[in-house]
Amino acid sequence: DFDVVVPGHGPLVKKADVVRWRGGLERLRNRVSAVLREGKSKQDVSDVLVKEFEWDPAGAPLRGVLDGLMIELKP
């Protein structure tokens, strides 16, 4: 158990911040997994990340992790 996290980068965060961050990752994982189970395309996954999770459509995270995310979560 902990109260405060001292990250290697960025400000101190509290346990509630970590719990909220983890919940967001779970929602993202579950949503992308559902899109992939429906047999949707890479563009469909990208659209979900941009529209529902507010990812920057031209941003490095979308370009850099989309393929790996799809491989990891592919049913």
PDB file of N, CA, C and O in Angstrom:
ATOM      1  N   ASP A   1       0.843  -1.186   0.000  1.00  0.00           N
ATOM      2  CA  ASP A   1       0.000   0.000   0.000  1.00  0.00           C
ATOM      3  C   ASP A   1       0.885   1.245   0.000  1.00  0.00           C
ATOM      4  O   ASP A   1       2.020   1.205   0.475  1.00  0.00           O
ATOM      5  N   PHE A   2       0.370   2.329  -0.526  1.00  0.00           N
ATOM      6  CA  PHE A   2       1.160   3.554  -0.636  1.00  0.00           C
ATOM      7  C   PHE A   2       0.238   4.752  -0.648  1.00  0.00           C
ATOM      8  O   PHE A   2      -0.964   4.624  -0.880  1.00  0.00           O
ATOM      9  N   ASP A   3       0.798   5.895  -0.402  1.00  0.00           N
ATOM     10  CA  ASP A   3       0.047   7.151  -0.462  1.00  0.00           C
ATOM     11  C   ASP A   3       0.499   8.018  -1.623  1.00  0.00           C
ATOM     12  O   ASP A   3      -0.311   8.672  -2.280  1.00  0.00           O
ATOM     13  N   VAL A   4       1.817   8.015  -1.869  1.00  0.00           N
ATOM     14  CA  VAL A   4       2.393   8.897  -2.885  1.00  0.00           C
ATOM     15  C   VAL A   4       3.387   8.097  -3.725  1.00  0.00           C
ATOM     16  O   VAL A   4       4.116   7.250  -3.210  1.00  0.00           O
ATOM     17  N   VAL A   5       3.401   8.385  -5.040  1.00  0.00           N
ATOM     18  CA  VAL A   5       4.369   7.784  -5.956  1.00  0.00           C
ATOM     19  C   VAL A   5       5.355   8.861  -6.362  1.00  0.00           C
ATOM     20  O   VAL A   5       4.969   9.980  -6.701  1.00  0.00           O
ATOM     21  N   VAL A   6       6.632   8.512  -6.325  1.00  0.00           N
ATOM     22  CA  VAL A   6       7.688   9.408  -6.777  1.00  0.00           C
ATOM     23  C   VAL A   6       8.195   8.834  -8.105  1.00  0.00           C
ATOM     24  O   VAL A   6       9.056   7.953  -8.113  1.00  0.00           O
ATOM     25  N   PRO A   7       7.662   9.333  -9.228  1.00  0.00           N
ATOM     26  CA  PRO A   7       8.056   8.775 -10.528  1.00  0.00           C
ATOM     27  C   PRO A   7       9.447   9.234 -10.945  1.00  0.00           C
ATOM     28  O   PRO A   7      10.009  10.171 -10.377  1.00  0.00           O
ATOM     29  N   GLY A   8       9.978   8.562 -11.934  1.00  0.00           N
ATOM     30  CA  GLY A   8      11.271   8.966 -12.472  1.00  0.00           C
ATOM     31  C   GLY A   8      11.193  10.262 -13.252  1.00  0.00           C
ATOM     32  O   GLY A   8      12.189  10.969 -13.405  1.00  0.00           O
ATOM     33  N   HIS A   9      10.001  10.570 -13.746  1.00  0.00           N
ATOM     34  CA  HIS A   9       9.755  11.804 -14.495  1.00  0.00           C
ATOM     35  C   HIS A   9       8.407  12.351 -14.063  1.00  0.00           C
ATOM     36  O   HIS A   9       7.500  11.580 -13.752  1.00  0.00           O
ATOM     37  N   GLY A  10       8.262  13.643 -14.040  1.00  0.00           N
ATOM     38  CA  GLY A  10       6.980  14.263 -13.733  1.00  0.00           C
ATOM     39  C   GLY A  10       6.758  14.482 -12.254  1.00  0.00           C
ATOM     40  O   GLY A  10       7.614  14.175 -11.425  1.00  0.00           O
ATOM     41  N   PRO A  11       5.598  15.015 -11.940  1.00  0.00           N
ATOM     42  CA  PRO A  11       5.290  15.374 -10.551  1.00  0.00           C
ATOM     43  C   PRO A  11       4.921  14.151  -9.703  1.00  0.00           C
ATOM     44  O   PRO A  11       4.642  13.072 -10.225  1.00  0.00           O
ATOM     45  N   LEU A  12       4.930  14.352  -8.401  1.00  0.00           N
ATOM     46  CA  LEU A  12       4.456  13.327  -7.482  1.00  0.00           C
ATOM     47  C   LEU A  12       2.979  13.059  -7.769  1.00  0.00           C
ATOM     48  O   LEU A  12       2.240  13.965  -8.153  1.00  0.00           O
ATOM     49  N   VAL A  13       2.561  11.827  -7.583  1.00  0.00           N
ATOM     50  CA  VAL A  13       1.153  11.485  -7.761  1.00  0.00           C
ATOM     51  C   VAL A  13       0.676  10.690  -6.559  1.00  0.00           C
ATOM     52  O   VAL A  13       1.445  10.010  -5.881  1.00  0.00           O
ATOM     53  N   LYS A  14      -0.610  10.802  -6.325  1.00  0.00           N
ATOM     54  CA  LYS A  14      -1.210  10.083  -5.209  1.00  0.00           C
ATOM     55  C   LYS A  14      -1.803   8.769  -5.701  1.00  0.00           C
ATOM     56  O   LYS A  14      -1.950   8.540  -6.902  1.00  0.00           O
ATOM     57  N   LYS A  15      -2.135   7.924  -4.749  1.00  0.00           N
ATOM     58  CA  LYS A  15      -2.693   6.622  -5.077  1.00  0.00           C
ATOM     59  C   LYS A  15      -3.935   6.752  -5.964  1.00  0.00           C
ATOM     60  O   LYS A  15      -4.098   5.987  -6.915  1.00  0.00           O
ATOM     61  N   ALA A  16      -4.796   7.703  -5.663  1.00  0.00           N
ATOM     62  CA  ALA A  16      -6.012   7.899  -6.468  1.00  0.00           C
ATOM     63  C   ALA A  16      -5.664   8.202  -7.924  1.00  0.00           C
ATOM     64  O   ALA A  16      -6.387   7.783  -8.827  1.00  0.00           O
ATOM     65  N   ASP A  17      -4.570   8.922  -8.165  1.00  0.00           N
ATOM     66  CA  ASP A  17      -4.141   9.221  -9.533  1.00  0.00           C
ATOM     67  C   ASP A  17      -3.734   7.943 -10.263  1.00  0.00           C
ATOM     68  O   ASP A  17      -4.057   7.758 -11.437  1.00  0.00           O
ATOM     69  N   VAL A  18      -3.028   7.073  -9.563  1.00  0.00           N
ATOM     70  CA  VAL A  18      -2.594   5.805 -10.160  1.00  0.00           C
ATOM     71  C   VAL A  18      -3.811   4.930 -10.460  1.00  0.00           C
ATOM     72  O   VAL A  18      -3.881   4.308 -11.521  1.00  0.00           O
ATOM     73  N   VAL A  19      -4.761   4.880  -9.540  1.00  0.00           N
ATOM     74  CA  VAL A  19      -5.978   4.092  -9.740  1.00  0.00           C
ATOM     75  C   VAL A  19      -6.757   4.617 -10.944  1.00  0.00           C
ATOM     76  O   VAL A  19      -7.251   3.827 -11.748  1.00  0.00           O
ATOM     77  N   ARG A  20      -6.873   5.925 -11.080  1.00  0.00           N
ATOM     78  CA  ARG A  20      -7.580   6.539 -12.206  1.00  0.00           C
ATOM     79  C   ARG A  20      -6.856   6.233 -13.527  1.00  0.00           C
ATOM     80  O   ARG A  20      -7.499   5.926 -14.531  1.00  0.00           O
ATOM     81  N   TRP A  21      -5.532   6.319 -13.521  1.00  0.00           N
ATOM     82  CA  TRP A  21      -4.724   6.033 -14.714  1.00  0.00           C
ATOM     83  C   TRP A  21      -4.913   4.577 -15.140  1.00  0.00           C
ATOM     84  O   TRP A  21      -5.088   4.283 -16.322  1.00  0.00           O
ATOM     85  N   ARG A  22      -4.876   3.667 -14.156  1.00  0.00           N
ATOM     86  CA  ARG A  22      -5.046   2.249 -14.444  1.00  0.00           C
ATOM     87  C   ARG A  22      -6.444   1.983 -15.012  1.00  0.00           C
ATOM     88  O   ARG A  22      -6.594   1.187 -15.939  1.00  0.00           O
ATOM     89  N   GLY A  23      -7.445   2.633 -14.470  1.00  0.00           N
ATOM     90  CA  GLY A  23      -8.801   2.475 -14.974  1.00  0.00           C
ATOM     91  C   GLY A  23      -8.914   2.926 -16.419  1.00  0.00           C
ATOM     92  O   GLY A  23      -9.603   2.295 -17.221  1.00  0.00           O
ATOM     93  N   GLY A  24      -8.241   4.012 -16.750  1.00  0.00           N
ATOM     94  CA  GLY A  24      -8.241   4.495 -18.129  1.00  0.00           C
ATOM     95  C   GLY A  24      -7.588   3.505 -19.075  1.00  0.00           C
ATOM     96  O   GLY A  24      -8.063   3.296 -20.192  1.00  0.00           O
ATOM     97  N   LEU A  25      -6.499   2.896 -18.628  1.00  0.00           N
ATOM     98  CA  LEU A  25      -5.838   1.885 -19.459  1.00  0.00           C
ATOM     99  C   LEU A  25      -6.723   0.665 -19.649  1.00  0.00           C
ATOM    100  O   LEU A  25      -6.753   0.083 -20.733  1.00  0.00           O
ATOM    101  N   GLU A  26      -7.435   0.277 -18.617  1.00  0.00           N
ATOM    102  CA  GLU A  26      -8.358  -0.859 -18.730  1.00  0.00           C
ATOM    103  C   GLU A  26      -9.481  -0.559 -19.718  1.00  0.00           C
ATOM    104  O   GLU A  26      -9.837  -1.404 -20.539  1.00  0.00           O
ATOM    105  N   ARG A  27     -10.035   0.644 -19.634  1.00  0.00           N
ATOM    106  CA  ARG A  27     -11.092   1.029 -20.576  1.00  0.00           C
ATOM    107  C   ARG A  27     -10.569   1.004 -22.008  1.00  0.00           C
ATOM    108  O   ARG A  27     -11.246   0.517 -22.914  1.00  0.00           O
ATOM    109  N   LEU A  28      -9.370   1.526 -22.208  1.00  0.00           N
ATOM    110  CA  LEU A  28      -8.771   1.529 -23.538  1.00  0.00           C
ATOM    111  C   LEU A  28      -8.558   0.103 -24.030  1.00  0.00           C
ATOM    112  O   LEU A  28      -8.926  -0.225 -25.158  1.00  0.00           O
ATOM    113  N   ARG A  29      -7.975  -0.738 -23.204  1.00  0.00           N
ATOM    114  CA  ARG A  29      -7.725  -2.129 -23.587  1.00  0.00           C
ATOM    115  C   ARG A  29      -9.033  -2.838 -23.942  1.00  0.00           C
ATOM    116  O   ARG A  29      -9.122  -3.519 -24.964  1.00  0.00           O
ATOM    117  N   ASN A  30     -10.032  -2.674 -23.101  1.00  0.00           N
ATOM    118  CA  ASN A  30     -11.307  -3.348 -23.337  1.00  0.00           C
ATOM    119  C   ASN A  30     -11.980  -2.863 -24.617  1.00  0.00           C
ATOM    120  O   ASN A  30     -12.546  -3.661 -25.363  1.00  0.00           O
ATOM    121  N   ARG A  31     -11.921  -1.579 -24.866  1.00  0.00           N
ATOM    122  CA  ARG A  31     -12.572  -1.013 -26.056  1.00  0.00           C
ATOM    123  C   ARG A  31     -11.865  -1.454 -27.332  1.00  0.00           C
ATOM    124  O   ARG A  31     -12.512  -1.860 -28.297  1.00  0.00           O
ATOM    125  N   VAL A  32     -10.528  -1.374 -27.335  1.00  0.00           N
ATOM    126  CA  VAL A  32      -9.776  -1.788 -28.527  1.00  0.00           C
ATOM    127  C   VAL A  32      -9.946  -3.286 -28.749  1.00  0.00           C
ATOM    128  O   VAL A  32     -10.082  -3.721 -29.893  1.00  0.00           O
ATOM    129  N   SER A  33      -9.942  -4.074 -27.699  1.00  0.00           N
ATOM    130  CA  SER A  33     -10.165  -5.515 -27.837  1.00  0.00           C
ATOM    131  C   SER A  33     -11.524  -5.790 -28.471  1.00  0.00           C
ATOM    132  O   SER A  33     -11.640  -6.659 -29.335  1.00  0.00           O
ATOM    133  N   ALA A  34     -12.546  -5.060 -28.049  1.00  0.00           N
ATOM    134  CA  ALA A  34     -13.889  -5.246 -28.605  1.00  0.00           C
ATOM    135  C   ALA A  34     -13.911  -4.902 -30.096  1.00  0.00           C
ATOM    136  O   ALA A  34     -14.522  -5.617 -30.890  1.00  0.00           O
ATOM    137  N   VAL A  35     -13.250  -3.816 -30.473  1.00  0.00           N
ATOM    138  CA  VAL A  35     -13.203  -3.418 -31.884  1.00  0.00           C
ATOM    139  C   VAL A  35     -12.500  -4.502 -32.704  1.00  0.00           C
ATOM    140  O   VAL A  35     -12.938  -4.829 -33.807  1.00  0.00           O
ATOM    141  N   LEU A  36     -11.430  -5.050 -32.176  1.00  0.00           N
ATOM    142  CA  LEU A  36     -10.701  -6.098 -32.895  1.00  0.00           C
ATOM    143  C   LEU A  36     -11.513  -7.391 -32.980  1.00  0.00           C
ATOM    144  O   LEU A  36     -11.473  -8.075 -34.003  1.00  0.00           O
ATOM    145  N   ARG A  37     -12.243  -7.732 -31.929  1.00  0.00           N
ATOM    146  CA  ARG A  37     -13.098  -8.932 -31.962  1.00  0.00           C
ATOM    147  C   ARG A  37     -14.190  -8.806 -33.029  1.00  0.00           C
ATOM    148  O   ARG A  37     -14.650  -9.806 -33.580  1.00  0.00           O
ATOM    149  N   GLU A  38     -14.596  -7.566 -33.312  1.00  0.00           N
ATOM    150  CA  GLU A  38     -15.593  -7.317 -34.355  1.00  0.00           C
ATOM    151  C   GLU A  38     -14.984  -7.404 -35.751  1.00  0.00           C
ATOM    152  O   GLU A  38     -15.694  -7.284 -36.749  1.00  0.00           O
ATOM    153  N   GLY A  39     -13.668  -7.612 -35.822  1.00  0.00           N
ATOM    154  CA  GLY A  39     -13.001  -7.731 -37.116  1.00  0.00           C
ATOM    155  C   GLY A  39     -12.759  -6.407 -37.810  1.00  0.00           C
ATOM    156  O   GLY A  39     -12.581  -6.364 -39.027  1.00  0.00           O
ATOM    157  N   LYS A  40     -12.749  -5.330 -37.049  1.00  0.00           N
ATOM    158  CA  LYS A  40     -12.569  -3.991 -37.629  1.00  0.00           C
ATOM    159  C   LYS A  40     -11.121  -3.773 -38.063  1.00  0.00           C
ATOM    160  O   LYS A  40     -10.217  -4.511 -37.670  1.00  0.00           O
ATOM    161  N   SER A  41     -10.931  -2.757 -38.870  1.00  0.00           N
ATOM    162  CA  SER A  41      -9.624  -2.449 -39.455  1.00  0.00           C
ATOM    163  C   SER A  41      -8.759  -1.595 -38.534  1.00  0.00           C
ATOM    164  O   SER A  41      -9.198  -1.113 -37.489  1.00  0.00           O
ATOM    165  N   LYS A  42      -7.527  -1.431 -38.965  1.00  0.00           N
ATOM    166  CA  LYS A  42      -6.591  -0.556 -38.255  1.00  0.00           C
ATOM    167  C   LYS A  42      -7.133   0.872 -38.214  1.00  0.00           C
ATOM    168  O   LYS A  42      -6.993   1.561 -37.204  1.00  0.00           O
ATOM    169  N   GLN A  43      -7.743   1.310 -39.293  1.00  0.00           N
ATOM    170  CA  GLN A  43      -8.320   2.656 -39.330  1.00  0.00           C
ATOM    171  C   GLN A  43      -9.457   2.778 -38.320  1.00  0.00           C
ATOM    172  O   GLN A  43      -9.611   3.820 -37.682  1.00  0.00           O
ATOM    173  N   ASP A  44     -10.241   1.737 -38.175  1.00  0.00           N
ATOM    174  CA  ASP A  44     -11.329   1.759 -37.188  1.00  0.00           C
ATOM    175  C   ASP A  44     -10.776   1.881 -35.769  1.00  0.00           C
ATOM    176  O   ASP A  44     -11.305   2.638 -34.954  1.00  0.00           O
ATOM    177  N   VAL A  45      -9.718   1.140 -35.480  1.00  0.00           N
ATOM    178  CA  VAL A  45      -9.081   1.228 -34.158  1.00  0.00           C
ATOM    179  C   VAL A  45      -8.539   2.635 -33.951  1.00  0.00           C
ATOM    180  O   VAL A  45      -8.720   3.224 -32.886  1.00  0.00           O
ATOM    181  N   SER A  46      -7.883   3.166 -34.958  1.00  0.00           N
ATOM    182  CA  SER A  46      -7.344   4.522 -34.886  1.00  0.00           C
ATOM    183  C   SER A  46      -8.464   5.525 -34.621  1.00  0.00           C
ATOM    184  O   SER A  46      -8.311   6.426 -33.797  1.00  0.00           O
ATOM    185  N   ASP A  47      -9.578   5.373 -35.311  1.00  0.00           N
ATOM    186  CA  ASP A  47     -10.718   6.282 -35.124  1.00  0.00           C
ATOM    187  C   ASP A  47     -11.239   6.234 -33.687  1.00  0.00           C
ATOM    188  O   ASP A  47     -11.578   7.269 -33.115  1.00  0.00           O
ATOM    189  N   VAL A  48     -11.303   5.051 -33.112  1.00  0.00           N
ATOM    190  CA  VAL A  48     -11.752   4.908 -31.721  1.00  0.00           C
ATOM    191  C   VAL A  48     -10.788   5.635 -30.783  1.00  0.00           C
ATOM    192  O   VAL A  48     -11.217   6.358 -29.883  1.00  0.00           O
ATOM    193  N   LEU A  49      -9.495   5.442 -30.996  1.00  0.00           N
ATOM    194  CA  LEU A  49      -8.506   6.084 -30.122  1.00  0.00           C
ATOM    195  C   LEU A  49      -8.584   7.607 -30.216  1.00  0.00           C
ATOM    196  O   LEU A  49      -8.432   8.302 -29.211  1.00  0.00           O
ATOM    197  N   VAL A  50      -8.817   8.117 -31.407  1.00  0.00           N
ATOM    198  CA  VAL A  50      -8.904   9.563 -31.601  1.00  0.00           C
ATOM    199  C   VAL A  50     -10.222  10.112 -31.038  1.00  0.00           C
ATOM    200  O   VAL A  50     -10.223  11.101 -30.305  1.00  0.00           O
ATOM    201  N   LYS A  51     -11.328   9.475 -31.381  1.00  0.00           N
ATOM    202  CA  LYS A  51     -12.642  10.002 -30.993  1.00  0.00           C
ATOM    203  C   LYS A  51     -12.993   9.740 -29.539  1.00  0.00           C
ATOM    204  O   LYS A  51     -13.496  10.628 -28.852  1.00  0.00           O
ATOM    205  N   GLU A  52     -12.734   8.531 -29.067  1.00  0.00           N
ATOM    206  CA  GLU A  52     -13.179   8.167 -27.723  1.00  0.00           C
ATOM    207  C   GLU A  52     -12.139   8.419 -26.635  1.00  0.00           C
ATOM    208  O   GLU A  52     -12.489   8.631 -25.474  1.00  0.00           O
ATOM    209  N   PHE A  53     -10.857   8.396 -27.014  1.00  0.00           N
ATOM    210  CA  PHE A  53      -9.805   8.557 -26.016  1.00  0.00           C
ATOM    211  C   PHE A  53      -8.977   9.824 -26.237  1.00  0.00           C
ATOM    212  O   PHE A  53      -7.990  10.077 -25.547  1.00  0.00           O
ATOM    213  N   GLU A  54      -9.418  10.613 -27.230  1.00  0.00           N
ATOM    214  CA  GLU A  54      -8.823  11.920 -27.509  1.00  0.00           C
ATOM    215  C   GLU A  54      -7.331  11.863 -27.838  1.00  0.00           C
ATOM    216  O   GLU A  54      -6.573  12.765 -27.481  1.00  0.00           O
ATOM    217  N   TRP A  55      -6.918  10.793 -28.522  1.00  0.00           N
ATOM    218  CA  TRP A  55      -5.543  10.713 -28.988  1.00  0.00           C
ATOM    219  C   TRP A  55      -5.376  11.678 -30.157  1.00  0.00           C
ATOM    220  O   TRP A  55      -6.303  11.877 -30.942  1.00  0.00           O
ATOM    221  N   ASP A  56      -4.223  12.259 -30.268  1.00  0.00           N
ATOM    222  CA  ASP A  56      -3.905  13.160 -31.371  1.00  0.00           C
ATOM    223  C   ASP A  56      -3.750  12.327 -32.650  1.00  0.00           C
ATOM    224  O   ASP A  56      -2.903  11.434 -32.693  1.00  0.00           O
ATOM    225  N   PRO A  57      -4.543  12.597 -33.687  1.00  0.00           N
ATOM    226  CA  PRO A  57      -4.447  11.790 -34.906  1.00  0.00           C
ATOM    227  C   PRO A  57      -3.090  11.875 -35.598  1.00  0.00           C
ATOM    228  O   PRO A  57      -2.733  10.978 -36.362  1.00  0.00           O
ATOM    229  N   ALA A  58      -2.339  12.927 -35.345  1.00  0.00           N
ATOM    230  CA  ALA A  58      -1.014  13.057 -35.949  1.00  0.00           C
ATOM    231  C   ALA A  58       0.095  12.818 -34.934  1.00  0.00           C
ATOM    232  O   ALA A  58       1.273  12.993 -35.243  1.00  0.00           O
ATOM    233  N   GLY A  59      -0.281  12.419 -33.727  1.00  0.00           N
ATOM    234  CA  GLY A  59       0.685  12.288 -32.647  1.00  0.00           C
ATOM    235  C   GLY A  59       1.530  11.031 -32.717  1.00  0.00           C
ATOM    236  O   GLY A  59       1.148  10.032 -33.328  1.00  0.00           O
ATOM    237  N   ALA A  60       2.677  11.103 -32.084  1.00  0.00           N
ATOM    238  CA  ALA A  60       3.614   9.980 -32.047  1.00  0.00           C
ATOM    239  C   ALA A  60       3.017   8.740 -31.380  1.00  0.00           C
ATOM    240  O   ALA A  60       3.269   7.634 -31.859  1.00  0.00           O
ATOM    241  N   PRO A  61       2.233   8.865 -30.290  1.00  0.00           N
ATOM    242  CA  PRO A  61       1.684   7.637 -29.691  1.00  0.00           C
ATOM    243  C   PRO A  61       0.819   6.839 -30.659  1.00  0.00           C
ATOM    244  O   PRO A  61       0.900   5.612 -30.697  1.00  0.00           O
ATOM    245  N   LEU A  62       0.005   7.517 -31.430  1.00  0.00           N
ATOM    246  CA  LEU A  62      -0.848   6.801 -32.373  1.00  0.00           C
ATOM    247  C   LEU A  62       0.003   6.118 -33.444  1.00  0.00           C
ATOM    248  O   LEU A  62      -0.223   4.952 -33.766  1.00  0.00           O
ATOM    249  N   ARG A  63       0.957   6.826 -33.984  1.00  0.00           N
ATOM    250  CA  ARG A  63       1.823   6.249 -35.025  1.00  0.00           C
ATOM    251  C   ARG A  63       2.735   5.178 -34.446  1.00  0.00           C
ATOM    252  O   ARG A  63       3.007   4.172 -35.101  1.00  0.00           O
ATOM    253  N   GLY A  64       3.209   5.390 -33.219  1.00  0.00           N
ATOM    254  CA  GLY A  64       4.230   4.508 -32.658  1.00  0.00           C
ATOM    255  C   GLY A  64       3.736   3.248 -31.986  1.00  0.00           C
ATOM    256  O   GLY A  64       4.488   2.279 -31.880  1.00  0.00           O
ATOM    257  N   VAL A  65       2.496   3.228 -31.528  1.00  0.00           N
ATOM    258  CA  VAL A  65       2.053   2.062 -30.760  1.00  0.00           C
ATOM    259  C   VAL A  65       0.866   1.322 -31.359  1.00  0.00           C
ATOM    260  O   VAL A  65       0.525   0.237 -30.890  1.00  0.00           O
ATOM    261  N   LEU A  66       0.240   1.872 -32.367  1.00  0.00           N
ATOM    262  CA  LEU A  66      -0.988   1.275 -32.885  1.00  0.00           C
ATOM    263  C   LEU A  66      -0.782  -0.162 -33.369  1.00  0.00           C
ATOM    264  O   LEU A  66      -1.564  -1.045 -33.018  1.00  0.00           O
ATOM    265  N   ASP A  67       0.245  -0.405 -34.159  1.00  0.00           N
ATOM    266  CA  ASP A  67       0.483  -1.761 -34.657  1.00  0.00           C
ATOM    267  C   ASP A  67       0.732  -2.734 -33.516  1.00  0.00           C
ATOM    268  O   ASP A  67       0.149  -3.818 -33.485  1.00  0.00           O
ATOM    269  N   GLY A  68       1.589  -2.358 -32.583  1.00  0.00           N
ATOM    270  CA  GLY A  68       1.879  -3.224 -31.443  1.00  0.00           C
ATOM    271  C   GLY A  68       0.670  -3.467 -30.567  1.00  0.00           C
ATOM    272  O   GLY A  68       0.460  -4.579 -30.083  1.00  0.00           O
ATOM    273  N   LEU A  69      -0.133  -2.422 -30.359  1.00  0.00           N
ATOM    274  CA  LEU A  69      -1.350  -2.546 -29.567  1.00  0.00           C
ATOM    275  C   LEU A  69      -2.303  -3.545 -30.222  1.00  0.00           C
ATOM    276  O   LEU A  69      -2.887  -4.390 -29.545  1.00  0.00           O
ATOM    277  N   MET A  70      -2.452  -3.442 -31.522  1.00  0.00           N
ATOM    278  CA  MET A  70      -3.349  -4.362 -32.232  1.00  0.00           C
ATOM    279  C   MET A  70      -2.841  -5.801 -32.182  1.00  0.00           C
ATOM    280  O   MET A  70      -3.632  -6.732 -32.034  1.00  0.00           O
ATOM    281  N   ILE A  71      -1.547  -5.984 -32.304  1.00  0.00           N
ATOM    282  CA  ILE A  71      -0.979  -7.335 -32.227  1.00  0.00           C
ATOM    283  C   ILE A  71      -1.191  -7.901 -30.818  1.00  0.00           C
ATOM    284  O   ILE A  71      -1.589  -9.055 -30.661  1.00  0.00           O
ATOM    285  N   GLU A  72      -0.932  -7.111 -29.831  1.00  0.00           N
ATOM    286  CA  GLU A  72      -1.047  -7.566 -28.435  1.00  0.00           C
ATOM    287  C   GLU A  72      -2.490  -7.906 -28.066  1.00  0.00           C
ATOM    288  O   GLU A  72      -2.724  -8.851 -27.312  1.00  0.00           O
ATOM    289  N   LEU A  73      -3.454  -7.157 -28.580  1.00  0.00           N
ATOM    290  CA  LEU A  73      -4.845  -7.355 -28.184  1.00  0.00           C
ATOM    291  C   LEU A  73      -5.666  -8.177 -29.178  1.00  0.00           C
ATOM    292  O   LEU A  73      -6.858  -8.400 -28.968  1.00  0.00           O
ATOM    293  N   LYS A  74      -5.030  -8.623 -30.253  1.00  0.00           N
ATOM    294  CA  LYS A  74      -5.742  -9.391 -31.271  1.00  0.00           C
ATOM    295  C   LYS A  74      -6.308 -10.667 -30.649  1.00  0.00           C
ATOM    296  O   LYS A  74      -5.601 -11.392 -29.949  1.00  0.00           O
ATOM    297  N   PRO A  75      -7.593 -10.933 -30.912  1.00  0.00           N
ATOM    298  CA  PRO A  75      -8.222 -12.131 -30.323  1.00  0.00           C
ATOM    299  C   PRO A  75      -7.673 -13.426 -30.916  1.00  0.00           C
ATOM    300  O   PRO A  75      -8.099 -14.513 -30.526  1.00  0.00           O
TER     301      PRO A  75
END
